[in-house]
Amino acid sequence: MSSVEARLSELGLTLPTPPAAAGAYVPAVRTGNLLYLAGTLPMKDGKVASLGKVGRDVDLAQAAEAAKLCTLNALANAKAALGSLDRVVRVVMVNGFVNGIDGFSDSPKVLNGASEFLLQVFGEAGKHARAAVSVNGLPLGVSVEVQMVLEIRD
């Protein structure tokens, strides 16, 4: 077990089966020392775990948990691409999309679920740049989607 996976275990989590691409794309692309991860959804056991509009169907705490779940799924895709999460040098960028009600302005609070989780898992290497954007709809009607860029080592 990698040290990152051991840390996940300490947090009471295990990596899920990497989610398959849901369209004409791949879950991860490496270029140089960067790994670009496609957007991931809040899936658990192959099913959507968080549906609807944040601010109406999903509250902030539930949405932050959904962002954390998206991030866990993204890490599963990273492990599938790299073989080990111990190859991650740092988290470079997190982009989060929140399916918010009209005028929803708390996207940063939702994405804190992803950002705080990455700090728990990677420590200082989990600090990253971020965008948190409210949108009018997401695939399958989910509440949150997260994509990431990781710096990696050979």
C-alpha positions as CSV (number, residue, x, y, z in Angstrom):
1,M,0.0,0.0,0.0
2,S,1.4,3.4,-0.9
3,S,1.8,6.1,1.8
4,V,-1.0,8.1,0.2
5,E,-3.3,5.2,0.3
6,A,-2.3,4.6,3.9
7,R,-3.2,8.2,4.6
8,L,-6.6,7.6,2.9
9,S,-7.1,4.5,5.1
10,E,-6.4,6.6,8.2
11,L,-9.2,8.9,7.0
12,G,-11.5,5.8,6.7
13,L,-11.4,5.9,2.9
14,T,-10.4,3.6,0.1
15,L,-9.9,4.3,-3.5
16,P,-12.9,3.3,-5.6
17,T,-12.8,1.5,-8.9
18,P,-11.6,4.2,-11.3
19,P,-14.7,5.7,-13.1
20,A,-14.8,5.0,-16.8
21,A,-14.9,7.8,-19.3
22,A,-18.5,8.7,-20.1
23,G,-17.8,10.0,-23.6
24,A,-15.2,10.5,-26.2
25,Y,-12.3,11.3,-23.9
26,V,-9.9,9.6,-21.6
27,P,-9.8,10.0,-17.8
28,A,-6.2,11.1,-17.6
29,V,-3.5,12.5,-19.9
30,R,0.1,12.9,-19.1
31,T,2.3,15.5,-20.7
32,G,5.8,16.0,-19.3
33,N,5.6,16.0,-15.6
34,L,1.9,16.9,-15.5
35,L,-1.1,14.6,-15.2
36,Y,-4.4,16.2,-16.4
37,L,-7.5,14.5,-14.9
38,A,-10.8,14.8,-16.6
39,G,-13.8,16.0,-14.6
40,T,-15.1,13.5,-12.2
41,L,-18.6,13.2,-10.7
42,P,-19.8,12.3,-7.2
43,M,-20.2,8.6,-8.0
44,K,-20.3,5.9,-5.3
45,D,-20.6,2.2,-6.0
46,G,-21.3,3.0,-9.7
47,K,-24.2,5.3,-8.9
48,V,-24.6,9.1,-8.7
49,A,-24.4,10.1,-5.0
50,S,-25.4,13.7,-5.3
51,L,-28.1,15.0,-7.7
52,G,-29.7,18.4,-8.1
53,K,-29.2,22.0,-7.7
54,V,-27.0,23.3,-4.8
55,G,-29.1,25.9,-2.9
56,R,-32.3,24.0,-3.6
57,D,-32.0,20.2,-3.6
58,V,-28.5,20.0,-2.0
59,D,-27.2,22.1,0.9
60,L,-23.7,23.4,1.3
61,A,-22.5,20.7,3.6
62,Q,-23.8,17.9,1.2
63,A,-22.3,19.7,-1.8
64,A,-18.9,19.9,0.0
65,E,-19.1,16.2,0.6
66,A,-19.9,15.6,-3.0
67,A,-16.8,17.7,-4.0
68,K,-14.8,15.5,-1.7
69,L,-16.2,12.3,-3.4
70,C,-15.5,13.7,-6.8
71,T,-11.9,14.3,-5.7
72,L,-11.6,10.7,-4.4
73,N,-12.8,9.5,-7.8
74,A,-10.2,11.7,-9.5
75,L,-7.5,10.2,-7.3
76,A,-8.6,6.7,-8.4
77,N,-8.1,7.8,-12.0
78,A,-4.7,9.2,-11.1
79,K,-3.7,5.9,-9.5
80,A,-4.9,4.0,-12.5
81,A,-2.7,6.2,-14.8
82,L,0.3,6.3,-12.5
83,G,0.3,2.9,-10.7
84,S,0.9,4.7,-7.4
85,L,-0.3,8.0,-5.9
86,D,3.2,8.3,-4.3
87,R,4.3,9.6,-7.7
88,V,2.3,12.8,-7.0
89,V,4.7,15.7,-6.3
90,R,1.9,18.2,-5.7
91,V,-1.6,19.1,-6.6
92,V,-1.3,22.0,-9.1
93,M,-4.8,23.0,-10.0
94,V,-8.4,22.1,-9.0
95,N,-11.3,23.3,-11.1
96,G,-14.7,22.8,-9.6
97,F,-18.2,23.2,-11.2
98,V,-21.2,23.6,-9.0
99,N,-24.7,23.0,-10.3
100,G,-26.2,26.0,-8.5
101,I,-29.5,27.8,-8.4
102,D,-29.6,31.1,-10.3
103,G,-27.4,33.6,-8.6
104,F,-25.6,30.9,-6.5
105,S,-22.4,32.5,-5.2
106,D,-21.1,30.0,-2.6
107,S,-19.1,27.8,-5.1
108,P,-15.9,28.4,-3.1
109,K,-17.5,27.0,0.0
110,V,-18.5,23.9,-1.9
111,L,-15.1,23.4,-3.4
112,N,-13.5,23.7,0.0
113,G,-14.7,20.1,0.4
114,A,-12.2,19.1,-2.3
115,S,-9.4,21.5,-1.3
116,E,-9.5,20.5,2.4
117,F,-9.6,16.8,1.5
118,L,-6.5,17.2,-0.7
119,L,-4.7,19.0,2.2
120,Q,-5.6,16.1,4.5
121,V,-4.2,13.6,2.0
122,F,-1.1,15.3,0.7
123,G,-0.3,17.9,3.3
124,E,1.6,20.9,1.9
125,A,1.8,19.2,-1.5
126,G,-2.0,19.4,-1.5
127,K,-2.1,23.2,-1.7
128,H,-3.2,24.3,-5.2
129,A,-4.6,27.0,-7.4
130,R,-8.4,26.7,-7.9
131,A,-11.4,27.9,-9.8
132,A,-14.9,27.4,-8.3
133,V,-17.6,28.1,-10.8
134,S,-21.4,28.0,-10.5
135,V,-23.1,26.6,-13.6
136,N,-26.6,26.0,-14.8
137,G,-26.3,22.2,-15.3
138,L,-23.8,19.3,-15.1
139,P,-23.7,15.8,-16.6
140,L,-26.4,13.4,-15.3
141,G,-27.8,16.3,-13.2
142,V,-25.1,15.9,-10.6
143,S,-24.5,18.7,-8.0
144,V,-20.7,19.0,-8.4
145,E,-17.9,18.1,-10.8
146,V,-14.1,18.3,-10.1
147,Q,-11.1,18.2,-12.4
148,M,-7.5,18.4,-11.4
149,V,-3.9,18.8,-12.6
150,L,-1.1,17.0,-10.7
151,E,2.6,17.4,-10.9
152,I,4.2,13.9,-11.0
153,R,7.6,12.2,-10.9
154,D,8.8,9.2,-12.9
